[in-house]
């Protein structure tokens, strides 16, 4: 029978092999680290090897010291189950020979999470409420204690609403990522979220006419007021208000630090508290993305166009963003009938 040190070394090897296998499947490096963390966490807590754990261990841990939010528990337990599927398929025989143990997942039919859907519906403000929100915010800019910072925050929020990009995507945009000549009104490059843990994917986000005019004004009139080197195309489009002290002490022109998504969220929340009216009293970056999708769909943009606007791979994902969109099937049916009648009249001359 193998020793405890042999068992620990073998466990480490299986973890590495599992990460390599998932890496070969195309998962991003940031995703790979999180795949095995719940397994390591559980084994360290009980000081046991994976093939020694039972469903009772899993129950005791996640009902006690490991208890987290429902979505977090579902994610962790699913990752544990996937690791055990790998362990059983590739190493069950070797584990039985070396350690005399049978590989069996501690996730059974009783503690396996059941995903019954997301019931936390995100309800964005109405089109009217968003128009009034940005109008009030813009009127307050001249009176702000730091006008340049206030303009920066306003432009960032409105561009997120117009383009539908995520907060992290917008924070990562550089000056050189804006392509004024692309499309009809220009576009900007973002490192989008990859599906199924495959890592960031580049895509061009849309500015539209309002976004182009707003961003042009910001770059020409506001961006240069921040204490970094705006001649560098690697400089962030939306920099943090201050440079780190260690960098500022050098007294040289360097690209600034991008604004962090958490700071953008805080800024947007404060602005909503001041300027947003209506039944929806709070606002956060991802709700801007939902508002962008919903309002464009209500204005007549098709599902495929909204999907492309948001950068989704699947229309089923886009549909979840439109849960609160106002729809009138009867009006759409009448409009479709009218178009069919028009086509019939046009084609009458060619009928034989």
C-alpha positions in Angstrom: 0.0 0.0 0.0 1.4 3.4 -0.9 2.4 5.9 1.8 0.7 9.2 2.7 3.4 11.2 0.8 2.8 9.0 -2.3 -0.9 9.7 -2.0 -0.4 13.5 -1.8 2.0 13.5 -4.7 -0.5 11.4 -6.8 -3.3 13.8 -5.9 -1.2 16.8 -7.0 -0.5 14.9 -10.3 -4.2 14.3 -10.9 -4.9 18.0 -10.3 -2.3 19.0 -12.8 -3.5 16.4 -15.4 -7.0 17.7 -15.0 -6.0 21.3 -15.6 -3.9 20.2 -18.7 -6.9 18.3 -20.1 -9.2 21.3 -19.6 -6.5 23.6 -21.1 -6.4 21.3 -24.2 -10.2 21.8 -24.4 -9.7 25.5 -24.8 -10.5 27.0 -21.3 -8.8 30.2 -20.3 -6.0 30.2 -17.8 -8.0 32.2 -15.3 -10.7 29.6 -15.5 -8.3 26.7 -14.9 -7.3 27.8 -11.5 -10.8 27.9 -10.2 -11.7 24.4 -11.5 -9.8 22.5 -8.8 -10.0 25.0 -6.0 -13.2 23.6 -4.4 -11.6 20.0 -4.5 -8.4 21.2 -2.8 -10.5 23.2 -0.3 -12.6 20.2 0.7 -9.6 17.9 1.0 -7.6 20.3 3.1 -10.5 20.8 5.5 -10.9 17.1 6.3 -7.2 16.3 5.6 -8.2 13.5 3.3 -7.5 12.4 -0.3 -10.2 12.8 -2.9 -10.9 9.0 -3.0 -11.4 9.0 0.8 -14.2 11.6 0.7 -17.9 10.6 1.0 -21.2 12.4 0.5 -21.3 13.0 4.3 -18.1 14.9 4.2 -19.5 17.2 1.4 -22.7 17.7 3.3 -21.0 18.6 6.6 -18.7 21.1 4.9 -21.1 23.0 2.7 -23.8 23.0 5.3 -21.3 24.4 7.8 -18.0 26.2 7.4 -18.2 26.1 3.6 -21.7 27.5 3.3 -22.0 30.3 0.7 -24.6 31.8 -1.5 -26.8 29.4 -3.5 -25.1 30.2 -6.8 -21.6 29.8 -5.3 -22.5 26.5 -3.8 -23.9 25.3 -7.1 -20.7 26.3 -8.9 -18.4 24.7 -6.4 -20.2 21.4 -6.2 -20.5 21.2 -10.0 -16.7 21.7 -10.2 -16.1 18.9 -7.7 -18.4 16.6 -9.5 -16.6 17.2 -12.8 -13.2 16.6 -11.3 -14.4 13.2 -9.9 -15.7 12.3 -13.4 -12.2 12.9 -14.7 -10.6 11.0 -11.8 -12.9 8.0 -12.2 -12.5 7.7 -16.0 -8.7 8.1 -16.1 -7.3 6.9 -12.7 -9.9 4.6 -11.0 -7.9 1.5 -11.7 -4.6 2.9 -10.6 -6.1 4.3 -7.4 -7.6 0.9 -6.6 -4.2 -0.9 -7.1 -2.1 1.7 -5.2 -4.4 2.8 -2.4 -7.1 0.1 -2.3 -9.9 2.7 -2.7 -12.7 3.0 -5.1 -13.3 6.4 -6.7 -16.8 7.7 -6.1 -18.0 11.3 -6.3 -19.2 12.7 -3.0 -21.9 14.5 -5.0 -24.9 12.1 -5.1 -28.5 12.4 -6.0 -29.4 14.0 -2.6 -26.8 16.8 -2.5 -26.5 17.6 -6.2 -27.7 21.2 -6.8 -30.6 21.6 -9.1 -30.6 24.8 -11.2 -34.2 25.9 -11.3 -33.6 29.2 -13.1 -32.7 32.7 -12.2 -35.6 34.3 -10.4 -33.8 37.6 -9.7 -35.3 39.5 -12.6 -33.2 42.6 -13.6 -35.7 45.4 -14.3 -34.0 48.4 -16.0 -35.4 51.9 -15.8 -37.8 53.0 -18.6 -36.5 54.9 -21.7 -38.1 58.1 -20.3 -36.4 57.6 -16.9 -33.0 57.0 -18.6 -33.4 60.1 -20.8 -34.3 62.3 -17.8 -31.5 60.7 -15.7 -28.7 61.6 -18.2 -30.3 65.0 -18.8 -30.2 65.9 -15.1 -26.7 64.5 -14.7 -25.4 66.6 -17.6 -27.0 69.8 -16.3 -25.1 69.3 -13.0 -21.6 69.0 -14.6 -20.7 72.7 -14.7 -21.3 73.0 -10.9 -19.3 69.9 -10.0 -16.4 70.3 -7.6 -14.1 68.5 -10.1 -15.7 69.2 -13.6 -13.3 67.0 -15.5 -13.9 64.0 -13.3 -17.6 64.6 -13.4 -17.6 64.8 -17.2 -15.4 61.6 -17.3 -17.9 59.7 -15.1 -20.9 61.0 -17.1 -19.5 60.0 -20.5 -18.5 56.6 -19.2 -21.9 55.8 -17.9 -23.8 57.1 -21.0 -21.4 55.3 -23.4 -22.0 52.1 -21.4 -25.8 52.6 -21.9 -25.5 53.4 -25.6 -23.1 50.6 -26.6 -24.2 47.9 -24.1 -20.6 47.0 -23.1 -19.8 45.5 -19.7 -18.1 47.6 -17.1 -14.8 45.6 -17.2 -14.8 45.9 -21.0 -15.2 49.7 -21.0 -12.6 50.2 -18.3 -10.1 48.3 -20.4 -10.5 50.4 -23.6 -7.4 52.4 -24.6 -7.2 55.6 -26.7 -5.9 53.5 -29.6 -8.9 51.2 -29.4 -11.3 53.8 -30.8 -11.7 53.4 -34.5 -13.5 56.6 -35.7 -13.6 55.4 -39.3 -15.2 52.0 -38.7 -18.9 51.6 -39.7 -21.2 54.6 -40.0 -20.3 56.3 -36.7 -17.2 54.6 -35.5 -16.6 51.6 -33.2 -14.2 50.7 -30.4 -12.4 47.5 -29.6 -13.2 45.7 -26.3 -11.9 42.5 -24.9 -15.3 40.7 -24.4 -16.2 37.9 -22.1 -15.7 34.5 -23.7 -18.4 31.9 -23.5 -18.0 28.7 -21.3 -14.8 29.9 -19.7 -12.9 30.2 -23.0 -11.3 33.5 -22.1 -11.7 37.1 -23.4 -12.7 37.6 -27.0 -12.1 40.8 -28.9 -15.0 42.4 -30.6 -15.9 45.9 -32.0 -18.5 47.7 -29.9 -20.9 50.2 -31.5 -20.9 53.9 -30.9 -23.9 55.1 -32.9 -24.4 58.8 -33.6 -25.0 59.9 -30.0 -22.0 57.9 -28.7 -19.7 59.3 -31.4 -20.6 62.9 -30.7 -20.3 62.4 -27.0 -17.0 60.5 -27.1 -15.5 63.1 -29.6 -16.3 65.9 -27.2 -14.8 64.0 -24.3 -11.6 63.2 -26.1 -11.2 66.8 -27.5 -12.2 68.7 -24.4 -11.9 66.5 -21.3 -9.4 63.7 -21.7 -6.4 66.0 -21.8 -7.2 67.4 -18.3 -6.0 64.1 -16.6 -2.4 64.0 -15.4 -1.1 61.3 -17.8 0.4 61.0 -21.3 -2.5 61.3 -23.7 -0.1 61.1 -26.7 0.3 57.4 -26.0 -2.2 55.1 -27.8 -1.9 52.7 -24.8 -3.3 55.3 -22.4 -6.7 54.3 -21.0 -9.7 56.0 -22.5 -11.2 56.4 -19.0 -8.3 56.8 -16.6 -8.4 56.8 -12.8 -8.5 60.2 -11.3 -5.1 59.9 -9.7 -1.8 58.2 -10.6 -0.4 55.8 -8.0 1.9 57.8 -5.6 5.0 55.8 -6.7 4.3 56.7 -10.3 3.4 60.3 -9.7 6.7 60.8 -7.7 8.7 60.1 -10.9 7.3 63.3 -12.5 7.4 61.8 -16.0 4.7 61.4 -18.6 3.3 57.9 -18.4 0.1 56.3 -19.5 -2.5 56.5 -16.6 -4.1 53.7 -14.8 -7.6 52.7 -16.0 -10.6 53.2 -13.9 -11.6 50.0 -12.0 -15.0 48.5 -12.6 -15.8 48.6 -8.9 -15.2 52.4 -8.8 -17.4 52.8 -11.9 -20.1 50.9 -10.1 -19.8 53.2 -7.1 -19.9 56.3 -9.2 -23.0 55.1 -11.1 -24.7 54.2 -7.8 -24.2 57.7 -6.4 -25.4 59.3 -9.6 -28.5 57.2 -9.6 -29.2 58.3 -6.0 -29.0 62.0 -7.1 -30.6 62.0 -10.6 -32.6 58.9 -11.2 -36.4 59.1 -10.6 -39.1 56.5 -11.0 -39.8 53.0 -9.6 -36.3 51.8 -10.3 -34.2 53.7 -7.8 -30.9 51.9 -8.2 -28.5 51.6 -11.1 -25.4 49.5 -11.7 -23.3 48.8 -14.8 -24.9 45.5 -15.8 -28.3 47.1 -15.5 -27.2 49.6 -18.1 -26.5 46.7 -20.4 -29.9 45.3 -19.8 -31.4 48.8 -20.4 -29.5 49.1 -23.7 -30.8 45.7 -24.9 -34.4 46.3 -23.8 -34.7 49.9 -25.1 -33.2 49.1 -28.5 -35.5 46.1 -28.9 -38.5 48.3 -28.0 -37.4 50.9 -30.6 -37.6 48.2 -33.3 -34.1 46.6 -33.3 -34.3 42.9 -34.2 -33.2 40.1 -32.0 -30.2 39.3 -34.2 -29.1 43.0 -34.1 -29.4 43.1 -30.3 -27.4 39.9 -30.0 -24.6 41.4 -32.1 -24.8 44.6 -30.1 -24.2 42.8 -26.9 -21.6 40.4 -28.3 -23.5 37.2 -27.4 -22.8 33.9 -29.1 -26.3 32.6 -28.7 -29.7 34.3 -29.1 -31.0 32.4 -26.1 -28.6 34.5 -23.9 -29.9 37.7 -25.5 -33.5 36.7 -24.9 -32.9 36.7 -21.1 -31.9 40.4 -21.4 -35.3 41.2 -22.9 -37.5 39.7 -20.2 -39.0 43.1 -19.3 -39.3 44.5 -22.9 -42.7 45.8 -23.9 -44.1 43.7 -26.7 -47.4 43.9 -28.6 -47.9 40.7 -30.7 -51.2 42.0 -32.2 -49.6 45.1 -33.6 -46.7 43.1 -35.0 -49.2 40.7 -36.6 -51.1 43.6 -38.2 -47.8 45.1 -39.5 -46.7 41.7 -40.9 -50.1 41.3 -42.7 -49.8 44.8 -44.1 -46.4 44.0 -45.5 -47.7 40.8 -47.1 -50.6 42.7 -48.8 -48.1 45.3 -50.1 -45.9 42.5 -51.6 -49.0 41.0 -53.2 -49.9 44.3 -54.9 -46.3 44.8 -56.1 -46.2 41.2 -57.5 -49.6 41.3 -59.2 -48.1 42.7 -62.5 -45.9 39.6 -62.8 -48.5 37.0 -62.0 -49.4 34.7 -64.9 
